[in-house]
Amino acid sequence: MSLKGRITDDMKAAMRSGEKERLGVIRMITAAIKQREVDERIDLDDAQVLGVLEKMIKQRKESLVQFQAGKRQDLVDKEAAEITLLQGYLPSQLSEAEIDTLIHDAIGAVGAASIKDMGKVMGIMKAKAQGRADMGAVGAKIKAKLGG
């Protein structure tokens, strides 16, 4: 089953069981997916849906920091719950050792020798780790390995 199909099935299940908070988050997911499909006039595949989910998680993490700074615990709890639900749709996360191995392989594959080759390495890593690792942290690790 595709990721979009799974999200739709979960929405129906949340409606039946009366889980209002969960239903609200799932509706936000479907709205974001539909918005991107309409804007780009395409039908999103699973990889693109993962991109939408990652963007939503990143937005909520940024909001979480702002709410913590503003001492709004009610909103912090709401954002944290949404992040947890969104992460449920992502594939299993890579361990640090797996990420390091993928980075090492990618650097070897493109023959990267300096920070100038970071874009090539990130291109390979994005294809292999999309949705399974925080790409910001992966970028920082690549930069450190390439001497940036």
N, C-alpha and C positions, 0 to 999 in steps of 0.2 A: 504494500500500500504506500502511496506517495505521502509525503509530509503534509501537503495541503489536505489530502483525504483524511489523514489522522486528526488534523486540527478540526476539520468539519465534524467528524465523528465525536470528538471530545466536546465540541460545542453542543451537539445534540444531547449528549449524556449529561452535561452540566445543566441544560434546560430541564431535562426530565427530573433530575435530582434536586433542583432548586438551589444550586450553588451560585449565588449571585455574584460574589467577588470573582470566582473562577470564570464564570460566564462573561463578565465584563472584560477581563484580560484577554480571553480567547476572541471576543468580538473586536478588540483593539488589534489583535494579530491579523485577523481576517481583513479588517479595514486597511491596515498598512499594506498587506499583500495586494489587495484589490486596487489600492491607490497606485502602487508601482506598476501593476499590469495595465491600468488605464493610461497612466502617464507615458509609458514606453510602448504601449500597444503590442504587448507580448504576453505569452502565458508562461509564468514562472515555473522553472523546474526546481527540484529539491535544493540544489546548490544555491540558487538565487533566493529561495525562501529562507535558507540558513543565513544568508547575508542580511535579509530583512530582520530576522530574529536577533542577530548579533548587534545590529544597529539599535534595535529597541532596548537590548540589555545595556549597551553602552550609554544610551540616553538616561536610563533609570539609575545607573551607577553614578552618573554625573549629578543627577537630581538628588540622589541619596546624600552625597557629600554636601550639597548646598543646604539641604534640610537639617543635616547634623549641625552645620555651622549656625543655622538659625534656631537651633534647639526646638525643632518641631518633631518630637518623637512619634506622634500619630502619623505624620507623612513619611517618616523614616520607615516605620513598620509596614506601611502600605507599599512603598517602593520595594522593600526587601521581599515582601510576599510576591510581588509581580516578577521580580528577578528570578526567584525560585521557580515559579511556574513557567516562565520563558525558558529557563535552562533545562527544563524537563523535555523540551523538544529538540535540544541539541544532542549530537552523538556523544558518546563517552569521551571524556577529556584525555588528552595525552599526558603521560607522566613527564617529569623533567628530563629523565634519561632518554625517553623516546624523542622528545623535542631536540635534545642535544645531538642525538644520532641523525635525525633528519637534517638538521643544520649542517652537520659534518658532511653528510652525503651530498647535500645541495651545493656546498662550497666546492667539493671535489668535482661535481658534475659540470659546473660552469668554469672551473679553474680560477675561482676568485682569489685575488691576491691582495686587494686593498679595498678601502671603503667605497671606491668608485664602482665596484662590482656589486654593491649591496642590492641594487634594483633587480639584478638578474637572480640573485639568491632569494630575495623576497618573492619574486614571481613563482619560483619553484615551491617555496614554502607555503605560499597562499593556496596553491593547488592541493598540496598534501595535508595541510593542517587547518584549512578553513572550517570553522565551527567546532574544532576539536582543541583549540588553544587560543589564548589571548594573543592576537597578532601584534599588539603593541609591545608586549613582553618578548615575543619572538624577535621582533625588530631590534630591540635593545640588546638581546643576546648576540644576534648576528653582527651588530655594530661593534660590540665588544670583541668578538672573535676576529673581525677584520681590522681591528686596530683603530676604531673610530672613537 
